Amino acid sequence: MTALRTTVIGSYPFPGWLEHAAANLGDFGPDDLAELQDDAVIAAVHDQVAAGLDAISDGEQTRLDFNLGFYGFIDGIEQGETPRRFGPPAHDQRAKHRIVGELTAPRGLGTVEEFERLRRVAPPGPTLKVAVPGPYTLAGRLEGERWGTAEALLPMVQAWLVPLFWFSAKTGFILFAFMWIRGTLPRFRYDQLMGFTWKFLFPVAMLNLLVTGFLVALQENKWTF
């Protein structure tokens, strides 16, 4: 019988000390803030691992909100006026953004940095994931017709989501191949392994780098023969 995999859905609660620090950011330097982020992610990871989850996230500890933090990475928008200020914090107090130009994210959406931080602090074993809102969710805080705005956001999301998918897929394939070969074939002598690495794998890797760079340059510069 296949076991039911477990994971966490939604934003993980912020520790009280992180809430306090977020309200007093002027008291911290860049290294202090980086340490705060690492500590918050470590705490979220610890709780998920202790609960026995199969797939864990960083708990979105470095985001303002599940999706609000992404708007700071998007060019072509500006924040509007807050419609409601009195009462407990709620969704109707959040201002929408006006679209003033082409929607782009030249610096990405910050999810690669989140994944790299999670991979650095997480223990071996659990599957790692990063939660990302789709174009329709992001369009919810933008003024205008929602489906049309979502379609405008789709290429931007694809621009970083597709490379992240291929990076994860290739990394998983290499890890699987290593484990499969190690478990099914006799061990290589260390000198033979080093010879195979330097005499075969290294030249193949350099050839792959050159061919990939040539194809990228060919595409970006639209060279013709």
N, C-alpha and C positions, 0 to 999 in steps of 0.2 A: 504494500500500500504506500502510495506517495504521500510524504508528509506535507501538511499545509504550511506554506511559508508565511512568516509573520513580519510585519513592518509597522512603521508609524506613519500616520497621515496627518497633515496639517502642521502648523507652526508649534514648536515646543515652547512652553512658558519660559520667560526670561527670569534668571535669578534676581533676587531683590537688589543685590549689589550692582548688577549690570544696569538695572533701571536707574539706580542712584547715580552711577557713573555717566549714563547717557544724559542726565539732567545737569551734569557739571563737567562737560567735555573740556572746558577751558582750563581745568585743573590738571590735565594730562598732556604729556608729550606724545609724539608719534609712536615711540617704542612702548609707552604705557598702553596706548590704545590697541596696538597689535597684540600685546600680552593679554589684555582684557578679552579680545576676540578669541584668542587661543584657549584661554581658561574657560570661557563660556561654552565653546564647542566641546572641550574635553568633558565638562560636566554633563552636557546633553548626551554625548556618546557613552559615558559611563552608565547613565541610567538606562539607556536602550540596551546595552550589552548585558547589564545586570538582569534586565527583564527577559533576556534570551531571544531577542529579535533576530531574525535572519538577515534582514536588510535594514540598514540604519542611515540616517541623514545627519547633517550638522545641526538639526533643530532650527535652522534659519536664524541662528543667534546673531549673525552679523547684519541682518536686514532690519530696516525700519518696520516692515510689514511683509506679508507674503508677496504682495505685488506692488505696494506703494514705492518701495525702494528702487524699482526698476525704472521709474520715470526720470530719475536723475541721470540715467545713462542715455536717454533718448534725446536726440536733437530734433528741432522742428516743433517744439511745444513750449508753452509758458503757462505757469500756474495761475488759475483764476482766483476769484474771491471766495472765501469760506462762507457758505450759505447759512450756517448756524454755529453759534459759539457758546450758548448757554446750555447747561446740563451736562450729564456724564458723557464721556467720549463715545461716539458712535459713528456709523458710516455716513449719516447725513450731515456730519460736521466736516467732512473731507471735501476740499475744493476740487473741482475738475480742472483739467488742463485744456487750454485752447491750442488748436493746431495752427501753427503760423508758418510752416514750411514743410519740406519733405521729411518724412519720418525715417531717421537713420540712427544707428548705434555704432559709431566708429570705434568705440572702446569696448564693444561687446556689452553684455548685461551683468557682468560680474560673477557669473555662475562658474566659470572655469577656475577663478581664484578660490571660490567656495569649495569646489571639489578638491583642489590641490591641498587646501588647508585640512579638509576632512581626511584625505588620504595620509597626510603627514602625522596626524594625531590619533587616528583610529587603530585599534589592535588588529592583527591578522584574523581572518575568519569570516566576519559578516560581510555581506554585499553592501557596497556603498552607493548611495543615490543622492541626487540633488533635485528638489522639487521646483518646477518651473511653471508659471502660469502661461496659458495659451494666449493667442492673439485676441480671442473674444473676451477673456478676462481682463487683459490689459486695456482693451477698448472701453471698458466700463467706466474708467475715470477720465475719458477724453470726450470733449464735446462733439456732437455730431451724431449721425446715424451709425449705430453700433456695428452692424455687419459690414458696412463700407469701410469703417475705420479698421476693423479686424482684418479685412483683406489687405489694407495698406500696411499693416504690421506684419503680415505673414512672411514676406520675403526677408524682413529683418530678423525674425525669429529663426527662419531656416538658415540664415547666413552663419549663425553660431551653433545651432542645434545639430545640423548635419555633420560638421567637422567633429563635434564632441561625440556624436554617435560612432563615427568611424574610428576615432581615437580609442574609445572604449572597446569597440568590437575587435580591433587589431590587438590591443593589449590583452584582452581575454583569450584570443586565439593563441597568442604566443605563450601565455601561461598554461593553457590547456595542452599545447604541444609539448612543452617542457615536462609537465607532469605525466603525460601519456608515454613519452619516450623513456623517461626515467623509470616508470613502473613496468614497462614491457620489454625493454632491451637491456642487454648486459651493460655494465658500466664501462665507459671509456677510461683508458689510462689518461692521467692528467696531461702528459706530454702530447698524446694524440689529440686530446680535446683542444689544447692550446694551438697545435698545428692546424687543426680544422678551422679554428676561429680566425687565426691570422691569415692563413693561406686561402681560405674560401669565403667565409662570412664577411670579413672586413672588405675585400674587394667588391663583393656583391653589394654591400651597404653603400660604398662609395659610388659605385655605378648607379645605384638607385637614386642617390642624392643628386648626381649630375643630371640624370635623365629627368628627374622631377623638376629640378631648377630650370632646365632648358624648356620643358613644356610650359611651366608657369610663365617664364619670360616670353615665350612664344605667344601665349594667350593674352598677356597683359599688353604687349606691344603690338599685337596683331601683325607679326612678321609674315611675309609671304615670300615664296620662292619663285 
